[in-house]
Amino acid sequence: MPFAFGTPRDEFRARFATPDFRGADLRGAAFALAAVFDVAELRIPNRISAAIAALYPAHVAATGTLTGVPAAIGMAAAVFIVGALLFRLGKMGGGDVKLMTVIALWAGPHTLSFIAVTTLAGGGLALLMTGRTRFVLANTFEVLGADVARERVLGAHIPYALAIAFGASVAVAPALLGLA
């Protein structure tokens, strides 16, 4: 298979060693992985949130400016404080709080949009998983042989990382890619 930029090494440099690289593919994969883990195990491994957070300094270095960093850290801290309170009250999982915190770090000024989209998506997910539709969905998963998904739909816990990943994709990714 021919490479667009010559050798595999040139291809890597052209795609990732540029000032534009912001780790969008890696973040997107981490968001999706968090959602998969949450559906499968009802937990989000710390290493996923840590990996998303670890990409942030590379993003700051690639952009060449520290202008939005204090605001991003402040928004992430605010999300963590509110999330920790919700965790303490038993309304939110610890993995969800950590994931939302690191996404808020990336979102910076777009954090409120991220939270709004995540809240709406989470509400839709909650309606789906608490209404009659969940039985139709569970039967569909049973026919398809997706037993884990069937059990999640019928279970008492909602894999909220699905809504978080959706919120990040809709509200955060376009802004970071310069599309918003």
HELIX and SHEET records of a PDB file:
HELIX    1   1 PRO A    8  PHE A   16  1                                   9    
HELIX    2   2 ALA A   24  GLU A   41  1                                  18    
HELIX    3   3 ASN A   46  THR A   63  1                                  18    
HELIX    4   4 VAL A   69  ARG A   88  1                                  20    
HELIX    5   5 GLY A   94  ALA A  107  1                                  14    
HELIX    6   6 GLY A  108  HIS A  110  5                                   3    
HELIX    7   7 THR A  111  THR A  130  1                                  20    
HELIX    8   8 THR A  133  LEU A  144  1                                  12    
HELIX    9   9 ASP A  147  LEU A  154  1                                   8    
HELIX   10  10 ALA A  161  GLY A  167  1                                   7    
HELIX   11  11 ALA A  168  VAL A  172  3                                   5    
HELIX   12  12 ALA A  173  LEU A  176  1                                   4    
END                                                                             
